[in-house]
Amino acid sequence: MLAAGDGGFHVPTLADFFPGAILFEGTIFEFNRITLVRVIATLVLVTIFAIGARRARLVPGRFQGGLEMILDFVRVSIAEDIIGKKNARKHVSLLTIIFLAVFAMNITGIVPGLNIAGSSLIGFPIVLALVSYVAFIAAGIRKQGGLHYFKSSLFPSGVPWPIYFILTPIEIISTFILRPATLAVRLLVNMVAGHLLLVLCFAATHYLFLEAAGAIKAVGAVTLAAGLAFTGFELFIAALQAYIFTLLTAVYINLSEEAH
């Protein structure tokens, strides 16, 4: 960020993601800026769909049509394409919630006045990764039975038994540790990187336009253009990460439900 006193340019740091407390400082209920952003994103998302549900008509208008387009996208392009029409129905609600929650938290990074993604601190990605984790394990147990699910996951058929000493630890790590971990880390890293790029561009623009001297001020136009370009790109990344997170959750559910 920009220094207030010396007029120098300060590169944004990870300290941006650990703002001071607004309420309940030093307690487990600490309420800070990122928590506020998450609450606002949740309230806006719930309000939008509550209004859409209350105004639902047989012949949808533009607002209702836009909401239905989002719901159909998750249902058809993710749930049915990955899990299949026969089994997708019982998972559509969860996948829709995951998609909308990730997108809503991601998009706050480019909303004026909020300017930071609610998913750019590890807590939210971990919570959603755990939801996905429980979902695909529960799906496998429900479909195959607990014993058969863990047996098929950890001891694939058709493998000579000595190989299990190598294969089973790999399956434990890849299925029950790496899957949720990579979901959380992928989302977190993308949102952190996007925020740092945006802050860097706009902080540089502010410094160059208002504090730099001479012809160097003109470079501010370049950083401003880069900031606007990265804003559009961040919008794309916000939607893409929501899609990837939901898609992988659907893939994991499908793998759990299919006997190896």
N, C-alpha and C positions, 0 to 999 in steps of 0.2 A: 504494500500500500504506500501512499505518499506520506512523507514525514511532515508534520505540522510546523516544526520549528526551523529546520535547517534548509528547507526547500529542495532537498535532494530526492532522488528517485530511489525508492525502496522496492525491491522485487518481492512479490507476494510469497508467503511461506505457508507451511502447514498450520501455523498458529491461527490462520483464518478459520480453520475447522474446529477450533476449540474456543468459542467465544465465552466471555464472562457470563456469570449467572444473572438472570433477571429476578428470579425468585428462588428461595430455599437453597441458597448457596451452601455447598459442602454437605448436602444430604443426598440420599438416593432419589429424592423427588426434585432435584435441581432442574430448574426451568430456564433454558437459555435460548439464544436466537434460533438455533437449528431446531430445537423442540417446538418453538413458535411456528417456524416454517412448516413443520410436519403437521401441526394442528390445523393451520390455515389450509394446507393442501387437502387434508382429510375432509374438513368441513365443506370446502368448495366442491370436491368430488361428490360427496353425499348429497349436497344441495342440488347439484346439476341433475343427478339421476332421480332424486325425489321429485323434482319439478317435472322431469320427463315422464315419470310413472303416473303422477297425478293428472297430467294433461294428455295421457295416451289416448289416441283415437284410432279407429279402424283404418282410416286413410291418414297416414302420418304426414305431418308438416315437415319443414326443413329441420327443425330442432329435433323432433322425435326421429326423423329419418337418419340424422347424423348419429344419434345414440344407437339406433338399431344397426347401423352400419358397423359400428365398433363391436357390438355384441356378436353380430354375424361373423365378423372377421375372426374373432377368437374361437367361436363355435365351429366354423367351417374350416378355416385355414390353419388352425392349430389343433383343436381337439379332434375333429373328425378325420383330418388328414393324417394325423399321427397315431391316434388310438383306434380309429375306425368308428363308423357310425353306430355300430351295435353297442360298443362299450363307452363311447365318448359322453353320452348324456349325463351320466352320474358324476363326471368330472368337470363339466363345463362351468359350473358356478365357481368352483375353486380357481380354475384357470383364468376366468374373467376377472375375479377379484385380484389375483396376482398381477395380471397385465395392467389393470387400471391403477393399482397401488404403486407399482414400479414407475409407470409413466407419470403419474401425478407427482411423485416425489422427485423424479428426475427433472421435470419441466420447470420446477421452481428455480432452477439455476439460471434461467434466462428471464424470469419475471421481474420487472422493475420493482424495487422496494424490498424484494426477497433476496434475489441475487446469489443464492446458494442452494444447491440441491439437497433435499431432505435425505437423500440416499448417499451423501458424501461423507457420512460418518458411519462406522462399522456396525453400529447397533441395528439399524434398519435392515441392511443386507443380511445380517445374521438371522434376524427374526424370520424374514421371508425364506431364507435357505432352510431353516428348521421346519417351516411349514411345508416346503417342498419335500424335505427329507421324510417327515412323518407321512405325507401323502403317498409317496411312492412305496414306502414300506407297508403301510396299511393296505394299499391296493394289492400288493403282492400277497399278503397274508389272507386278505379277504377272497382273492381269486383262487389261490393254490392251497391255502392252509399254511399255518405257521411253519410246521416242520418241513414240508415240501418246498416252501419258498426259500428258506434259508439253506436247505440242502442243495437245491438247484442253483442258487446264487453262489455258494461257496465250494460246491463239489460238482462241477459240470460233468454230465455223463459222457462216457466214451473216452475217458482219460485214464491211462495206467495209474494205479494207486500211488506209486512212489512220487509221481509228478505233483500230487496234491500237497506235498510238503513245501513246494515252491508256489504252486498255483493258488492255493487257498489264502495264504497271507496277502498275495497280490490282489485277489478278489475282495478281501476284507478292506484293504486300503482304498482301492479304486471305487468300490461300490458304496461303502458306508462312511468313508472319510473324505475322499477327494471330491465326490459329487457335490455335497453341500458346501464344502470349502471353496471350490472353484466358482460355484454360483455366487457366493458372497463376495469373493475377491474380485471377480470380473466386473461386477456391478460397481463396487467401491472404486476401483482403480480408474475406470472410465469417467466417473463423475468427478473425482478429484482432479484428474488431468484436465478435464474440460473447464472446471472452475479456475484452475491456475492459469490456463491460457487466456481466458476471458479477462480475468483481473489484470494480467500482465499487459494485454493490449490496451485496455481502457485506462489503466494507471499510466502507461507510457503516453497515451494520447493527452491526458490531463496535464502531465508534466511538460510535454513538448509544446502544447498550445499556450499554457499559462505561465510557465516558469523558464523554459529554455530561451536562449537568446539567439538573435540573428537568423540566418537561413535555415538553421536546424529545426526551426518551428515547422517548416514545410513537411518534415518527416512525420509530423502528427497526423497528416492526412493519410499516410500509408498505414500507420497503426490503427487509425480509426476504421479504415476500410477492412483491415485484417480482423478487427474486433467484430464488425458487423458480419463478416463472412463466417467467423467462428461461432457467432450467435446462431446463424442458420444451421451450421454444421452441428452445433450442440442440440438443436431441436431434433435433427435427424438421429443423433446418437441416443437422445432420450427415448425416442420411439423404438429404435433398433434394440437397445438394451432391454426394454420391456418385452419386446418380441422374443429375443433370445432367451431371456430368463423363463418366460412362459413356455416357449417351445421345448427347452431342455427339461422342464418339469414334466411336460406331456411325454417326452421321450422316455424319461425315467419311469413314469407310471406304466407306459406300454411295455417296457422291458420287464418290469416287475410282474405284470400280469401274464406275460407269456412264459410258458415253461421252457427252460433252456434245453 
